[in-house]
Structures are given as structure tokens and as C-alpha cells.
Amino acid sequence: MKRAQQLLCSSDVSIDEISLATDFADTAHFHRAFRKIIGLFPAVWRIEKKR
């Protein structure tokens, strides 16, 4: 999940591409796992961190 967080903060790569790059089977699984661990959906987390 740390790698996903790094990519979300430091690039404009799509969340679909990040989910594939971090070895998730599909984007939905990535969204669920990210929210369970971090507490926010990836897109929301990205917006909050870029502020």
C-alpha cells in the first residue's frame, strides 16, 4: 500500500494503472483494500494529500 500511496502523491497516473502496478487483480479490489487500510478511497486520499 505504501507504493500505491507514493504513486498517488507523486504522479498523475490513473488509479487503474496504479492498481495494476501494485499487483491488485482489479481496480475494485484495490479500492476496497485501500479504503480498509487507509480509511479513504484512493481518489479522495490523492486530493487530500495534494492540498
C-alpha positions in Angstrom: 0.0 0.0 0.0 3.0 2.3 0.6 3.9 2.1 -3.1 0.3 3.0 -4.1 0.4 6.0 -1.8 3.7 7.1 -3.3 2.3 6.8 -6.8 -0.9 8.7 -5.9 1.1 11.5 -4.4 3.9 11.9 -6.8 2.3 11.3 -10.2 -0.9 11.8 -12.2 -1.0 8.1 -13.2 -4.6 6.8 -13.2 -5.9 4.8 -10.3 -6.5 1.9 -12.7 -2.8 1.9 -13.6 -1.7 2.2 -10.0 -3.9 -0.8 -9.1 -2.3 -2.9 -11.8 1.2 -1.6 -10.9 0.7 -2.7 -7.3 -0.4 -6.2 -8.2 -4.1 -6.0 -7.5 -6.3 -8.3 -9.5 -8.6 -5.4 -10.4 -9.4 -1.8 -9.5 -12.4 -2.7 -7.3 -10.2 -4.9 -5.1 -7.6 -2.1 -4.9 -10.3 0.4 -3.9 -11.7 -1.9 -1.2 -8.2 -2.7 0.2 -7.1 0.9 0.1 -10.2 2.1 2.0 -9.9 -0.7 4.6 -6.3 0.1 5.3 -6.1 3.9 4.8 -9.7 4.9 5.6 -10.4 6.8 2.4 -10.9 5.9 -1.3 -7.7 6.4 -3.4 -9.1 9.4 -5.3 -10.2 11.1 -2.1 -6.8 10.4 -0.5 -5.0 11.8 -3.5 -7.0 15.0 -3.4 -6.4 15.4 0.3 -2.7 14.9 0.0 -2.2 17.2 -2.9 -3.7 20.2 -1.0 
